[in-house]
Amino acid sequence: MSNISGFVKRIRDIMRNDAGINGDAQRIEQIAWMLFLKVYDSKENDWEFDEEGYQSIIPEPCRWRNWAHEESGKGMTGDALLNFVNNTVFPVLKGNDIKDAIGNILIAGVQVDPTTPPKKQIVKSTFEDANNYMKDGVLLRQIINVIDDLDLSDYEESHAFGEIYESILRELQSAGSAGEFYTPRPVTDFMAQMIQPKIGERCADFACGTGGFLTSWLKELDKVKKTTDDVELYNQSIYGREKKQFPYMLCVTNMLLHDIDMPKIEHGNSLLYNVLDYTDKDKFEVILMNPPYGGSEKADVKNHFPDDLASSETADLFMSVIMYRLKDKGRAAVILPDGFLFGTDNAKVAIKKKLFSEFNVHTIIRMPHSVFSPYTPITTNILFFEKTKPTEETWFYRLDMPEGYKHFSKTKPMKLEHFAPAIEWWNNREEITVDDFPKAKKYSAEEIKTLNYNIDLCGYPHEEEEILPPQDLIKQYREKRASLDANIDRVLAEIMTLLGENNEG
């Protein structure tokens, strides 16, 4: 593609003319399934070259190369293309047979079983709940051509497209509720950097969204791989599970773009398993996560947790999953909202008591507000802990808003460089006080226990609201009202003067 940087804009401009696309979320979801098929087709070229007798799980008529790719402008378009996509491609990839009028199978639907390799299973699971929203077959052909122009066999173009794909994921932050699946990349990069990946370790994310933590893990791990054995271990180093179809599709595509040919990404809800049933084979050396918070689950989900840990808050439940699935000597970095830190209901206290008594919670980074803007204004924190020993002391560090920023936004997003003060402090820890408020401080496990695990420590200073006596409040109100009335009278007088001048003219 001659102008890969214009990829997203070209597709957006075409989609704006299609009556079936309603908003950014649908636009990105529409791009996602086509990108998956294009990327998967490119991967199949590699697998056919490397594996003698390779057979695609996708029936020949439904492979991207056979219906989407076109030579000399002779590909399907218009109603014929729309009909083929809606009534052949989607049903077949969802697992349904295409039959003739008397019931003979024309094209068999994709089927998987426990023996199906993961790289083939992902086709059916990716399309389980996918949708084609477009209603104009001519516009659909135009978009398919833009995507088909990508030369993913070319290393430089493939790498460049990886960056474009990342920009598509960033757009999720402003695509309505889809933003819940995306953690800003500087945050995931910082966490992966601090966790210091090692060859041979596996990293898990039990609510992996679009795969941001897994790609940040791979980026850090890539720096330490040296041998062909290292490469094999690198390729097997991730595990993800995602409940919702759309981000699952994005995550699988993301892993394929990162040359993980056998992505161990599962489609399902991590909270639907009894935490007491987990064995060593279900545990991981590293867990990186931003558990969903503020969400709701069916009431019976609590039955999968011990009574004292059975919270109604999803983030709390995921914390229990993390604790039960972290290996001995394992390390974890987890994003949690302020509510987890200062919550004092029975379940939250029980979860924090278990965390501090069975794990070494060595560091908590308080992040500034608007990190997840515009999706949510909730202030979040990063908890770093290890399954090595009970906590003896915990360092709290407040990451302040960068100079010149009042808040993060789409035009002024958080950057990895904004973590530089935290990284510098991390390697040379000392207590810091700013304007009589602790910015970095160490607390003993006993102090934390005395606080009943209310660990809202080294938080952001708030201006105290001055509470006045009633007579002073009334006086202040009258003064403000008189000032406001005077301003209104002045503006009205200026308007009347202008009106008078116009009339005279």
C-alpha positions, 0 to 999 in steps of 0.5 A: 500500500503506497499510503499506509498512514491514510488507511484508517481515514480512507476506510472511515470516509467510505463507511460514512456513506453506508446507511448500515454503519451507525457510529464509531463502535460499529465502524471499528467492529466492521473493520475488525472482522475483515482485518482478521480474515486478511491477516489470517489469510496472510498467515495461512500463506506462511503455514502452507509454506512451512507445513507440508500438507497444510489444510485450511479450516476455512472452506475454499470458497470462503477463504479471503483469497478466493472471494475478497481478493480480486484480479483486474477488477473482476471480483464480486461487488454490489448485491452479489457481494453483499449476499455472499458475505451475509449468506455464505461467509458468515454462516459458514464461519459460524459453523453452519452448513450451506445447503441446496434446495433439497438439503444437500450440503454445498459448503460445510460449516467450520467445525472444531473439537478438542483436537483442533489446533488453536490457530484453527479454532480461533476462526470459529470463535472469532465469528461466533457473534460477529456482524456485517453492518454494511448495506451497500455492496459497492462500498463494501467492495471498496473497503475490501480493496483497501484492506486487500492492498495491505502486503503483510508478507512484506516485513516493513509494511507488516510492521507499519501496519502493526502501528496502524492497528494500534491506532485503531485500538486507541480509537476504541477509547472514544467509541462509546462503551467499546473503550472499556476494552482498551488500557492506554498503551503507556500504562501497559508498557510501564507495567510490563517494564516493571515486571521484568519478563524472563524467558520461560515465563508465561503471562496471563490476562483473564480479561484481556480485551484487545490484548494490550497487556500481552503485546506489552509483555511480548515487547519487553520479552523480545528484548531478552530472547537470543536463541531459537529455543528462546523464540519457541518459549516466547511464542508460547508465553501468553494466555488470554481470556476475553468474555466479549466477542468484539475485543476477543476478535481484536485480540486474536488479530493483534496476536497474529500481527505480532507473529504469535501463530498459536495464540492461546486466547480463549473466548469466555468468562473467567469468573465462571469457574470455581477458584478452589478447583484450580490446580498448578497447571492453571497457574501462571508465573506472571499476571498483568491485568486491568480487571473490569470494574463497575460491571455486573455479573449474574448472582450465581457467579458468587457461588464460584468463590469462598463466601467471605470473598464473594463480592458483587464488584467484578474487580474484587472477583477478578482479584480473587481469581488472580490470587488463586491463579498466581504461581508460587514465586509468581509476580503480578501487576494489576490496575484497580480503582480507588474503590478497592483501596478504601473500600471497607465492606466485608468482602473487600476487607477479606480480599485485601486481608488475604492479599496482604497476608499471603502475598508480598504487596511491595508497591502501589502506584497511585495514578492521576485522574483521567488516565482512562479519559474519555471512557471513565473519570474513575481514578485508578492504581497499579498494585505490584505483588509477588507470591513469595511471602506475607507483606512486611511493608508496602511503598505507595507512590503518587504519580502526579499530573505532568507539568502543563496538563490539567487532565489527559484527553484524546489530544493530550494523552498519557505517554510512557515518558510521564512515568519517568519520575516513577521509574526513577523513584522505583530504583532508588526509593525514598519518602517524598513529601510535597506541600505537607502531603506524602507523595511517596511513603512506606507503610508497615503491614501492621499499620495497614492492618490497623487501618482495617485495610483502608489503603487510600494512602499517598493520595491526591491533595484536595482543597478543603471546602470552607464551611461558613456559619449560616449568617455568613453564607447568606451574606456571601450569597447576597454579595454574589447575587448583587454582583451577578445582577450588576453584570446583567444590568451592564450587559443589557445596557450595552445591548440597548445602546447598540440597538439604539445606534442601529435604529438611528442608522 
